[in-house]
Structure formats: C-alpha cells, structure tokens
Amino acid sequence: MRNNLAQLPLYLFCCLSLWIFFTEMAMSRSTTIPVKVGVVLDMDTWLGKMGLGCISMALSDFYASHGHYKTRLVLEIRDSKRDVVGAAAAALDLLQNEEVQAIIGPASSMQANFVIALGHKAHVPIISFSATSPSLSSIRSQYFVRATLNDSAQVPAIRAIVKAFGWKQVVLIYLDNEYLNGVIPYLTDALQEIDTRIAYRSVIHPLATDDQILEELYKLKSMPTRVFIVHMFTPLGPRLFTRANEIGMMEEGYVWILTDGLTDILSTLNDSVIDSMQGVLGVKPHVPRSKQLESFKIRWKRKIQQEHPTNENSELNIFGLWAYDAASGLATAVEKLGATNFSFQKSNTHRNSTDLDTVGVSQIGPSLLQSILSTRFKGLSGDFQFFDSQLRSSAFQVVNVIGKGERGVGFWTPENGTVRKLHSTSKANLGTIVWPGESPSVPKGWVLPTNKKKLRIGVPVTKALSEFVKVTRDPSTNATEVTGFSIAVFDAVMTALPYAVPYEYSPFQTPDGDPAGDYDQLIYQVYLQKYDAVVGDTTILANRSLYVDFTLPYTESGVSMIVPILDRRRKNAWVFLKPLTWDLWATSFCFFVFIGFVIWILEHRVNKDFRGPRSHQVGTIFWFSFSTLVFAQKERIVSNLARSVVIIWLFVALILTQSYTASLTSMLTVQQLNPSITDINELIKKGEHVGYQKGSFVREFLIEWMKFDKSKLVIYESSEELDELFSNNSSKGGIAAAFGEIPYIKLFLAKYCPKYTAVGPTYKFDGFGFVFPKGSPLVADVSREVLNVTEGAKMLQLEKAWFGQTPSCPELTSSVSSNSIGLNSFWGLFLIAGVASFIALITCITTFLYENRDALINLNPPSSIWRKIKAMATRFDDKDLRSHTFRKSDKLPDKGHQGHGCSYSLASYTNFPPSSSSLLIPTDSNFAVFGEQGTPSSGHCDPVNPNRPMSPHILFEYELANIN
C-alpha cells in the first residue's frame, strides 16, 4: 500500500503531461488556416488517377515535414469526364460554390483553354501539370501557370537528332487536334534551319478506326521518305505502331522518332505494343536521380497496389512527378502568404445575370500568383522554377526502344547539344542504336518509290553543239536514242551509286521532233512533277534553284564574248614608228645631234677627218652620229675624251637598236592575232548586233545585266550558223560579236581557232548540273558521285571521247600600242651619255682656256670683250699643230706631247714685231703664217728672224687685226 502511495505523484505527473500535450495539439489544430484548392482531372484515366494520387502524397509529405506551418491546403476534387465542357463546368462550380484559391488541372490542353479564361476572370491561378501545347501560351493570361514543359522545348533535341544523321526529308505524323498540332510550326521552322524538308504531313483524326490508320500507313509506305516523326498520345499512338508493324513498316530502312508525348509513357505500355516499337527513338525530359525520388517510387508502388490491386498499368511517369511538385510548390506559396484573408469579393448580379457573372474575384489572387512564380526548390522532377510562367528543362534524354523497354543512348542540352554523357562537353555521337529490323547501320532515310517505276529523265532537244546532248530517232523503229557528253557523265554517276536506280530518258520535244521549249521551261517540268530529273547542259542559276535542286556541277561554266581576229600587218605603212613613243623618238634624235656636235668639238682640232669646209663639217657631225646606229662610222677617233664619249654612246645605241628591233618584230607577229573588238561597251555604244545561242539564258543576261537592246540580239543554233553570221557585217544581218557559255565557246574555237577568239571578262556561273525535284534525297548521293567522277580519270576519258583533242590557240593581245617603248625605259641611259658628254666638253674647254690664260691676260685693253671672245673662238677653231696627228719630225721637235685636241699654247713666243712681208691670213679655217713663197710655216715665227718665235702678245694683236 505504501508503495502505491509512493508512486501516486509520478502517476499524477504523467497524466498532467498527457493532458497538456493533447490540449496543445487541439489548440494548434484549431489555429491552422484551411485554404481550398480545386483539382480538375479525368478521374477515369490513368493520368487522372496518377495525378490525384501524387497530389495527395505531396501534401501529406509536405505537412508531415512542416507540421508547424499555419496553412493547410484542402482539396476540392472534380471529375472533368474527358470533356471540355465537363472541365469548364467543374471549374465554374469550384469558383462559384467552393471559392477555391487555385485550381490544379485540367489534364489536357483542350480543356485548359476555357478554364484559363475562368481563372483570369476570378484572379485564381490555374496550375496545369499536363497541358503542354504551345498554343496555350498565345492566350496571354497571367493566371495560367504551366507546371510542365512546353512541347516546343523538345524541338531542338529532335532537330539535333535529324541533323546528326543527315536526313534531308521527314514525314510528320500527328493528331488532328487544335492543341496537339501546336508544336508543328516550331518543328517545321527548326527543320528548315538544317535544310531538312517536310515531305508530307500525316494528320490522323483522334477517333480514327484501325482501317483508317492502315489506309494512311499504306500511303506513307508508298512514299520514298522513311523518316517519321510521331507526335501523339495514348491510345492512338500505340495503335499506330501496332498497325505499322503489321504491314512491315518497322523493318530495316525505317526511322521512327517519338516526341515526349509517347516517350514519357513507354514504361506504361504493354509488352505487345513495345514489341511493335522495336528500334524506335524517342526524346523525353531528363529526370535526375535522387534518394527522394527512389523513396517516393517505392511508396508509390505500395500505395497503388493497395488502392488498385487489379490495375496492371501502375507505372509512374513524368506527369506524376510534375503533379507532386506542383502541389508542393502551391503549398509552399500559400504558406508564404501567411494568415491572409482567403476570401472572394462577390460581384453585383442582376436579374439577367448568367452563372459566369456570379463568379467572384479572389482577394489574394495576385499575391498568390506572384508567390507561386517566385517559388523555387529541388523537386522530384529536378529543379522546380518558373520561367515565363512555365517550367524549363535543362536536358532531354534520347532513348531507344530495345527488348522489353527503353535504353538511354544519349542526351541533349542547350549548352552542348547532343552528347553521349550528360556532363560531358565532347561532341561524341550517340550510343549504339538498334534501328528497326534490328539493323545496326544507320538508315539513309529514303528509298526509291515502291511502285517500281523508272525515273523519267528529261533531256533537252537542240541542234546546237550536239556534243553535250544528241537526240536521234530511228525512222524504221521510231526508237529514240540519247547520247552526248552530259548523258555519259550521268550514266557514269548513276552506275557508281551504291544502289540501283532505274531510269529512262525522255526528250523534251513535240511530236514533230522539235524542241518543246527552252531550258527554263524544261527545268520547270521537274517542278510540275512531269519529270523526275533533267540531264543535259543545264546551267545552275539562282532563279532556277528556287523551285528545283541542282547537283554539284560536273563542268565549269561562265559567259564570255567571241570576236573575229583581224590581220593588220599590211594595212599600216607606218608600223615601223610604233615601237618607240614620240617622246623617245624626239629624245633620241636630239641626242644623236648632240653627241655628233660633242665629238666634233673634241676632234676637229686634232683630227683631219673632222676638218674641211663648214658644210663638210656639218655633214660630218650628222653622218658620224647617225652612223653609230649601225656601227658604220668610218672616221677615226684620236682624242681620248672623244673615245670615252663614243664608247658610252655606242652602248646606248646598241640597247636602243636592239630594243627597237625586238619591239618591231613582236608587233609584226602579234598583229596577226589582234581581236576586232575588246570592249563590250564599245558594242553597245556603236549599236552592233551580237549573237546568242537559242534557248540559252544568255539572252536574259545580255538584256537585264549588260543592257543590250533586244533588237540587236541575233539567235544562232549551230557552230556553222555562228560562223556564217560572223562572215557578214553587222549592217548586213551579221554580228560583230557573240556571247556564249565557256563549254560552248571551247567547242566552237576548236573548229574555228584561227578565225575567232574569246576576249573580255568572263562572267562566272556555277556550271552545268543535273536537276532534281526540291528536296530530293538523290541530290546528295548524286553530288557525291559527281565529285568522284570529275576528280578521277573517268572524266578525262569522257572528255577525250566526246570532244577529242582540243587544239591550243595562241594567246592574244588586245592592243599593239601596249608594245611601244617609252622614254621611261631609257632615260637612265640618256642621262649617263649626257653627263659623260658634258664632262668631256667642259674638260676640253677648261684645258684650252688654262693653256691660253697668258694671252687672255695680256690682251690689248682697248679691245672689246666680244672681239676677245671671237679671237679665242677663232684660235679654238685652229689646228692643234702640236698634236701628233699634224706633227712632222723634221720641223717640230717631239716633246712627248700627244694632245687631246684642246691644248694650244702661245707661251713660247717672244715680243718681236711682225715683218711687213708676211701676213697672218685665214687658211682652211685655220690660221697660219705664209712667207713670200706662199708656203706655210711650221709655226708662228718672227718674220725678221725666223729662228725666233713671235711674241704671243704681238701674235694675238695680229689675230685681232686680221679679224677686224
């Protein structure tokens, strides 16, 4: 008893503690603020059941870990019954009767349209975790929050896959649904950026039967394109692949790419559907692994097995994770608002009001919206953060359907593009992919049409230059044969393809065998699908490439001008003056005269060849100077100064004559190859007629680009006709020049090389190419083989077989005047010769004045300067009798004086007056003293005493007197 009494206080303390705990719990429960949130989902679908289950688990987990939060979300659940009207009615009921502060849902994009409008009116955020259509963004409602990815976010990943494998044509398969096809414009633009054409758009009705699906698949099977991009959801998507597998469209050569609509639910599909999708590629948002996610998946399976034990389809997908994160984010946003007035402001209604008019306005709607958009946390699907009111994925995963499920083969990120590993920056290819038909090789993406028809190849029919394309018809069998260089190249290219392509040539002609149109009209037939291709001498032009595709060129091209060659050798009598320009002629003449004068100055006092009457000496000056041109001078040169001048001048004359000879020879030769016209503007200015090949684009080129008058253009069809037009003058119906493409010009000049030539600039074009329809998959393979053929020896063999050995034509020069030699090429030589002549001349005069300086100093002062100059000139004109050329050994002692033609000293004479019996008179332009017998003395001596020399002063006085 005592022990029980002792334990009584402890028992009372425990009871008191329990009472206090339960009292606080009750008080805390009574202080939480309930916030009503609507949920609108299709409850009879797996998406609806999964979404609601994930939302419930999210709130349970959230408040279990945040028991101290004051707010509690209370779910008001409504079933939209897979109907747009049902979703709208459910949302209206929640807004009117329950006054919910936010709505999670609806499930589909079509249901979301009207629900978003109601939310905007009531200022209630509409949070959807499964409405992915990009068209919802165009509604521009700020109260629409997309807690999922926009369908357009996956477009760059799909484009990267198509680009990585080089597919140039794809077929889009999608539901005929206003919201499901919202991604198609984004996908179309993205594929156009990589030059991939959408060959066909297969739109399937959501309620299509199996027969209708098969009919559409058979249509796709008959097309050459084998790359299909599928944008669908269940249940139509699995049905499509089941039927495709039945008719053999899941075999080798096919490519199937899934958007995330089907890729996200691959794990929920049954085994029979997965077996029908072997080899399919798909993209889906990447969900990073985490312990929280793995724990949730375990709890999810346990919950589904308890609530739906008979449901075989119980796999969790990305939409369930987004539903979980959306509920968690909404609970976080509501808690951030705290104890706020969660009420509606009632609208004023009247008798004629509708149910929509009775919808109130949430008082916390704007604040709750901003709180939701600013919420950020690490969720089950990854980073939960809104950009422009919607989630944005950081990466997409590329999966391959193999065996019983999917296998990841790579990733796509905005920063690094397609990579094998997520955090790798290397541009490695995707992992090993098993394609449909269990093929390890990458499908080329197209095949020839399965109707087994041959490709119909159009060829031009023309009479001109049949070496490229020649169409002949056998009159007996009416069979048509097509040959030519272009045909041979195309045959070689098609033979080199790694697959067989049956084709046949079809001439573009009328029933009479005449051309059915020009080249532009022929190429347009490919656009009209009357021909599958065009082979011939078709030039690649920008305007043509707007509606057809060209292969790489197999020959060069360009437009140039052909003109006749004129022979002017015998039509110009003054061609010998052309080698030198007029300034060089004038300078040469002046220097010839100048050099002759200098040589005369240096030689006439010591060289008898330069003496004589005045006229004889003038003639000698000209004769000597000009005879140096041919080195025919006969006069001896005895003066050292003159010899130095002559040596330099002979070198100048040698170079001048050799240059003149070479230039004249070149002119007489090049003159044979002088074109008649070299400037296109000259043709336009003179209004000359020009020719062009029939059916060629050159006509438009001359009119639009070169601005020729249409009336001045003349058509020709063959090389013979062109030669005949050149034979006539432009005024007589002929032409002065012709314009054509380089391959045609080469063939024409091969026949008429001596008569015509190509001149002027060459206007570049891309060359001859083969024509295919726009986006044809054959273009890439044919272009690749064109390179192989043109780069190898095969092309040389074809050119030699069809064109033969092309003769080499001599090069041309456009103008003779370009060979004339000007003064700029010789002024250095003339400068050297002139400086040398002046130095010799100044040296001679300076020496003469120096040796006669005493006579100049002692002249009679009364004599005028002019008389003194004349006296010195007269003395300078006299013979230098002391020179070895005039000296006699018995009359004048040899003192070793050789002379240079300018020294004449009077210093040895004495001052004796002259005798009256002697007279200083001019003789033979030289002064000499004659005695009474009339014989000249050997020197100027004193007439009184012949043995004594005369004084120089007296002698000079006599010279002055004689001049007077």
Salt bridges, closest charged atoms under 4 A:
ASP44 OD1 - ARG82 NE 3.47
ASP61 OD2 - ARG299 NH2 2.85
ASP93 OD2 - ARG78 NE 2.72
GLU98 OE1 - LYS36 NZ 3.24
GLU98 OE2 - ARG78 NH2 3.38
GLU99 OE2 - LYS346 NZ 2.46
ASP151 OD2 - HIS231 NE2 3.73
GLU193 OE1 - ARG159 NH1 2.46
ASP210 OD1 - ARG239 NH2 2.95
ASP210 OD2 - ARG243 NH2 2.46
GLU216 OE1 - LYS219 NZ 3.81
GLU246 OE2 - ARG243 NH1 3.23
GLU307 OE2 - LYS303 NZ 2.42
ASP383 OD1 - LYS378 NZ 3.35
GLU406 OE2 - LYS284 NZ 2.42
ASP520 OD1 - ARG544 NE 2.67
ASP549 OD1 - LYS774 NZ 3.47
GLU556 OE2 - LYS746 NZ 2.55
ASP567 OD1 - ARG569 NE 3.25
GLU682 OE2 - LYS686 NZ 2.88
GLU717 OE2 - LYS694 NZ 3.83
GLU720 OE2 - LYS751 NZ 3.99
ASP723 OD1 - LYS755 NZ 3.03
ASP781 OD1 - ARG784 NH1 2.89
ASP877 OD1 - HIS604 NE2 3.46
ASP877 OD2 - ARG614 NH2 3.57
ASP878 OD2 - ARG875 NH1 3.01
ASP894 OD2 - ARG887 NH2 3.42
GLU959 OE2 - ARG875 NH2 1.30
